[in-house]
Amino acid sequence: MTKYLMGVLLFPFLCMAQTSLFNGQNLDGWTIHGTEKWYVDAGELICESGPDEEYGYLSTNQFYDNFELNLEFKQEANGNSGVFFRSTLEGTKISGWQVEVAPPCKQNPKEGICPGDATGGIYESYGRGWLIKPDFDKDKNLKMGAWNAMKIIVNGDHVQTFLNGVPMVDFTDAKIGAGKGSIALQIHSGGGIKVRWRNIQINTL
């Protein structure tokens, strides 16, 4: 392969525009939905249960179709949360798809998937529910109470998720392919939840 041809093939990857979605100082570029707590502390974005103990969301003001999203999260207390993509909100009713952020699985069921919520899996809110979960043995890559790196790649109808460098799910779905909307962070209902986020970076594809 000639140097010229290699350069042509690499050019699209070199031109991907990386943007920080969180400036480390305030919530500019985001909208809060619900009464749960969203705030900045020491350069980190915090979501925390409020007195109502209901669902809460923090969504980007901008819509994103095809992208590679990289972020870090640290679960404190319960830690049940998630990252939505191509999603829209009416109050705290969200339509779209969630990449789950959840506490570790408790047991290994016979079917080989997490019996409850599964970090890195894809869930469709107010729709079909769970679309795909990672194999149970991949859940060991989650570091509860420590920083975790998550990557989400959405391109057309194709979604891939990674946790701490490990592929979690690889999924293709026509309904996702037709979706439009924002990226949103979730805090689950039930109370007692606190999650920290940082280094939220997006590359548009």
C-alpha positions as CSV (number, residue, x, y, z in Angstrom):
1,M,0.0,0.0,0.0
2,T,1.4,3.4,-1.0
3,K,1.9,6.2,1.5
4,Y,-0.6,8.3,-0.4
5,L,-3.3,5.6,-0.2
6,M,-2.6,5.1,3.5
7,G,-3.0,8.8,4.1
8,V,-6.4,8.8,2.3
9,L,-7.6,5.9,4.4
10,L,-6.5,7.5,7.7
11,F,-7.8,11.0,6.9
12,P,-11.4,10.5,8.1
13,F,-10.2,9.2,11.5
14,L,-7.7,12.1,11.9
15,C,-10.5,14.6,11.2
16,M,-13.0,13.4,13.8
17,A,-13.8,16.4,16.0
18,Q,-13.4,15.6,19.7
19,T,-15.5,17.8,21.9
20,S,-15.8,18.0,25.7
21,L,-19.4,17.8,26.8
22,F,-18.6,18.8,30.4
23,N,-16.4,21.8,31.1
24,G,-15.6,20.9,34.7
25,Q,-17.1,24.1,36.1
26,N,-20.8,24.2,35.5
27,L,-23.7,22.6,33.6
28,D,-23.5,24.8,30.5
29,G,-24.8,22.9,27.5
30,W,-27.0,20.6,29.6
31,T,-30.6,20.6,30.9
32,I,-31.8,19.1,34.2
33,H,-35.0,17.1,34.2
34,G,-36.7,16.3,37.5
35,T,-35.9,17.1,41.1
36,E,-32.9,14.9,41.7
37,K,-29.5,16.6,42.3
38,W,-27.0,17.5,39.5
39,Y,-24.0,19.6,40.5
40,V,-20.3,20.1,40.0
41,D,-17.7,19.3,42.7
42,A,-13.9,19.6,42.3
43,G,-14.2,19.4,38.5
44,E,-16.5,16.3,38.6
45,L,-20.2,16.1,37.6
46,I,-22.3,14.5,40.4
47,C,-25.7,13.0,40.3
48,E,-27.3,12.3,43.6
49,S,-30.7,11.2,44.9
50,G,-32.9,14.1,46.1
51,P,-35.7,14.0,48.7
52,D,-38.3,12.9,46.1
53,E,-36.2,9.8,45.2
54,E,-37.5,9.7,41.6
55,Y,-35.9,9.4,38.2
56,G,-33.8,12.3,37.1
57,Y,-31.9,13.1,33.9
58,L,-29.3,15.5,32.7
59,S,-29.5,15.9,28.9
60,T,-27.3,17.6,26.3
61,N,-29.0,20.6,24.6
62,Q,-27.6,19.3,21.3
63,F,-28.7,16.2,19.5
64,Y,-26.0,13.7,18.4
65,D,-26.6,11.0,15.8
66,N,-23.3,9.1,15.0
67,F,-20.5,9.4,17.6
68,E,-17.9,7.8,19.8
69,L,-18.5,8.8,23.4
70,N,-15.9,8.3,26.1
71,L,-16.4,9.0,29.7
72,E,-15.5,7.9,33.2
73,F,-17.8,7.2,36.1
74,K,-17.4,6.2,39.8
75,Q,-20.4,4.6,41.6
76,E,-20.9,5.6,45.2
77,A,-23.6,4.1,47.3
78,N,-26.1,2.2,45.1
79,G,-24.8,3.6,41.8
80,N,-27.7,2.7,39.6
81,S,-27.5,5.1,36.6
82,G,-27.0,5.1,32.8
83,V,-26.1,6.9,29.6
84,F,-28.9,7.5,27.1
85,F,-28.4,8.2,23.5
86,R,-30.7,9.4,20.7
87,S,-33.2,10.2,23.4
88,T,-35.9,12.8,24.0
89,L,-37.6,13.9,27.2
90,E,-41.0,15.1,28.3
91,G,-40.5,16.0,32.0
92,T,-38.9,12.9,33.3
93,K,-40.4,10.5,30.7
94,I,-37.5,9.6,28.4
95,S,-37.8,7.9,25.0
96,G,-34.7,6.3,23.7
97,W,-31.9,3.9,24.5
98,Q,-29.8,3.5,27.7
99,V,-26.4,2.0,28.1
100,E,-26.7,0.7,31.7
101,V,-24.5,1.7,34.6
102,A,-25.4,-0.5,37.5
103,P,-24.0,-2.2,40.6
104,P,-22.3,-5.6,40.2
105,C,-24.3,-8.6,39.4
106,K,-25.1,-10.8,42.4
107,Q,-25.1,-14.3,41.0
108,N,-24.4,-16.3,37.9
109,P,-27.7,-17.5,36.4
110,K,-27.8,-20.5,34.1
111,E,-28.4,-18.5,31.0
112,G,-25.1,-16.7,31.5
113,I,-26.3,-13.1,31.7
114,C,-26.7,-10.8,34.7
115,P,-30.1,-11.4,36.4
116,G,-30.7,-7.8,37.1
117,D,-29.3,-4.6,35.6
118,A,-26.1,-5.1,33.6
119,T,-23.5,-2.4,33.1
120,G,-22.8,-2.0,29.3
121,G,-26.1,-3.5,28.3
122,I,-28.7,-1.7,26.2
123,Y,-32.2,-0.9,27.5
124,E,-35.1,0.7,25.5
125,S,-37.2,3.0,27.8
126,Y,-41.0,3.0,27.4
127,G,-40.5,0.4,24.6
128,R,-39.1,-3.1,24.3
129,G,-37.1,-3.1,27.6
130,W,-33.8,-5.0,27.6
131,L,-32.5,-5.4,24.1
132,I,-29.1,-7.0,25.0
133,K,-27.0,-7.7,28.1
134,P,-23.3,-8.6,28.3
135,D,-22.3,-12.1,29.2
136,F,-22.2,-12.5,32.9
137,D,-18.5,-13.1,33.2
138,K,-17.8,-9.6,31.7
139,D,-19.4,-7.9,34.7
140,K,-16.1,-8.6,36.6
141,N,-14.6,-5.7,34.6
142,L,-16.8,-3.3,36.6
143,K,-14.9,-1.6,39.5
144,M,-17.5,-0.6,42.1
145,G,-16.4,2.4,44.1
146,A,-13.5,3.2,41.7
147,W,-13.2,5.0,38.4
148,N,-14.4,3.1,35.3
149,A,-13.9,4.1,31.6
150,M,-16.9,3.6,29.3
151,K,-16.9,3.9,25.5
152,I,-20.1,4.0,23.5
153,I,-20.0,3.9,19.6
154,V,-23.2,4.7,17.8
155,N,-23.1,4.6,14.0
156,G,-26.4,4.2,12.1
157,D,-28.1,1.2,13.5
158,H,-25.0,-0.2,15.1
159,V,-24.1,0.2,18.8
160,Q,-21.0,-1.0,20.6
161,T,-20.2,-0.6,24.2
162,F,-16.9,-1.1,26.1
163,L,-16.1,-1.1,29.8
164,N,-12.5,-0.5,30.9
165,G,-11.3,-1.5,27.4
166,V,-13.4,-4.7,27.3
167,P,-16.1,-5.1,24.6
168,M,-19.4,-5.5,26.4
169,V,-22.1,-5.7,23.6
170,D,-22.2,-5.3,19.8
171,F,-25.7,-4.8,18.6
172,T,-27.6,-3.8,15.4
173,D,-31.1,-2.6,15.5
174,A,-33.3,-0.8,12.8
175,K,-35.3,1.2,15.4
176,I,-32.1,2.6,16.9
177,G,-31.0,3.5,13.4
178,A,-34.0,5.7,12.9
179,G,-33.7,7.4,16.3
180,K,-32.8,11.0,16.9
181,G,-32.1,12.8,20.1
182,S,-29.7,13.9,22.8
183,I,-27.2,12.2,25.2
184,A,-28.5,12.0,28.7
185,L,-27.2,10.8,32.1
186,Q,-29.7,9.1,34.4
187,I,-30.2,8.8,38.1
188,H,-32.5,5.9,39.0
189,S,-35.5,6.1,41.3
190,G,-35.5,4.7,44.8
191,G,-33.0,6.9,46.6
192,G,-29.5,6.3,48.0
193,I,-27.8,6.8,44.7
194,K,-24.7,8.8,44.0
195,V,-22.5,8.7,40.8
196,R,-19.5,10.8,39.8
197,W,-18.7,11.5,36.1
198,R,-15.7,13.1,34.4
199,N,-13.8,13.4,31.1
200,I,-17.0,13.3,29.0
201,Q,-15.7,13.5,25.4
202,I,-17.5,13.0,22.1
203,N,-16.2,12.4,18.6
204,T,-18.8,12.9,15.9
205,L,-18.6,10.4,13.1
